[in-house]
């Protein structure tokens, strides 16, 4: 598998509550944090770590594109203990799974992917936030 595995939003919350050094690492973009919302860990006396897995840039032909953040691993490693539970979160679970695998390769022993991410899968109407993920699980979150 290449990482510690997937955890549900509720399992992630319980791990964050139970283990003092557990960290939620939100790997989405700044725009997602600002406009979509972020997980709130205030009741646990914690805050997520925000490190984008990819950053928006403009291609030579003027189109927006996502490129890997070359500083991702160093930023996470400087803020999180390698043996601490590190729970990676993105929109729906794809980028966070890649981040968990990358950090396992970098020596992290408990790198988890939060299955369903922050917004979960699309529903029948094509909308996220209602089926799976942090928000649909009823966990605390805030929005600017």
C-alpha positions in Angstrom: 0.0 0.0 0.0 2.9 2.4 0.6 1.4 4.2 3.7 -0.3 3.5 7.0 -3.7 3.3 5.3 -7.0 5.1 5.0 -9.0 6.4 8.0 -12.6 7.6 8.0 -13.3 11.1 9.2 -14.5 9.8 12.5 -11.5 7.6 13.0 -9.3 10.6 12.2 -11.1 12.8 14.7 -10.8 10.1 17.4 -7.1 9.7 16.7 -6.6 13.5 16.9 -8.4 13.5 20.2 -6.7 10.5 21.7 -3.1 11.0 20.6 -1.5 14.3 21.7 1.0 14.4 18.9 -1.4 13.5 16.1 -1.6 16.1 13.3 -4.2 16.8 10.6 -2.3 18.1 7.5 -4.6 19.8 5.0 -2.8 19.5 1.6 -5.4 21.5 -0.5 -4.7 24.8 -2.1 -5.0 28.3 -0.4 -8.1 29.0 -2.5 -9.8 25.8 -1.2 -8.9 26.7 2.4 -10.3 30.2 1.9 -13.4 29.6 -0.2 -14.5 26.0 0.7 -13.6 25.9 4.4 -11.3 24.1 6.7 -11.5 21.5 9.5 -11.8 23.0 12.9 -9.9 21.3 15.7 -10.4 24.1 18.2 -12.4 21.9 20.6 -9.3 19.5 20.7 -7.0 22.4 21.4 -5.3 21.8 18.0 -5.1 23.4 14.6 -4.5 21.8 11.2 -1.2 22.2 9.5 -1.7 23.8 6.0 0.8 22.7 3.4 -0.3 22.5 -0.3 0.6 19.3 -2.1 0.3 21.2 -5.4 0.3 24.9 -6.2 -1.4 26.8 -9.0 0.8 28.3 -11.6 0.3 29.6 -15.1 1.6 27.7 -18.1 3.5 29.3 -21.0 0.2 29.5 -22.9 -1.6 31.3 -20.1 -3.6 28.4 -18.7 -3.8 27.7 -14.9 -2.3 24.4 -13.9 -1.4 22.6 -10.7 2.3 21.6 -10.2 3.8 19.7 -7.3 5.0 21.8 -4.3 8.8 21.1 -4.2 8.9 22.2 -0.6 6.1 19.9 0.6 8.1 17.1 2.3 10.5 19.6 4.0 7.6 21.7 5.3 5.8 18.7 6.8 9.0 17.2 8.2 9.9 20.4 9.9 6.6 20.6 11.7 5.6 16.9 12.4 7.4 14.2 14.3 8.2 11.2 12.0 6.5 8.7 14.4 3.4 10.9 15.0 0.1 10.1 13.5 0.0 12.3 10.4 -3.4 12.4 8.8 -3.5 13.9 5.3 -6.6 15.7 4.1 -7.6 17.0 0.6 -10.9 17.6 -1.2 -11.8 13.9 -1.8 -8.8 11.7 -0.9 -6.6 11.7 -4.0 -3.9 14.3 -3.2 -3.9 13.3 0.4 -3.2 9.7 -0.5 -0.3 10.8 -2.7 1.0 12.9 0.2 0.7 10.0 2.7 2.7 7.8 0.3 5.4 10.5 -0.2 5.8 11.1 3.5 6.0 7.4 4.2 8.9 7.3 1.6 10.4 10.2 3.6 10.5 8.1 6.8 7.1 8.8 8.4 5.8 5.6 10.0 2.1 6.6 10.6 1.1 8.6 7.5 -2.7 8.2 6.9 -5.0 9.3 4.2 -8.4 10.7 5.3 -10.8 8.8 3.1 -13.3 11.0 1.4 -11.3 14.1 2.2 -12.9 17.3 3.3 -15.8 17.3 0.8 -16.3 13.7 -0.2 -17.7 12.3 -3.4 -20.1 14.0 -5.7 -23.8 13.3 -5.1 -26.4 12.6 -7.7 -26.6 16.3 -8.5 -22.8 16.6 -8.9 -22.3 18.4 -5.6 -19.7 17.6 -3.0 -20.1 18.0 0.8 -23.1 15.7 1.2 -21.7 12.2 0.7 -18.6 11.1 2.5 -15.8 13.3 3.8 -15.2 15.5 6.8 -18.2 17.8 6.2 -20.7 15.1 5.6 -19.6 13.3 8.8 -20.8 16.3 10.8 -17.3 17.2 12.1 -16.4 20.8 13.0 -15.3 23.1 10.2 -15.2 26.8 9.5 -15.4 29.0 6.4 -14.2 32.5 5.7 
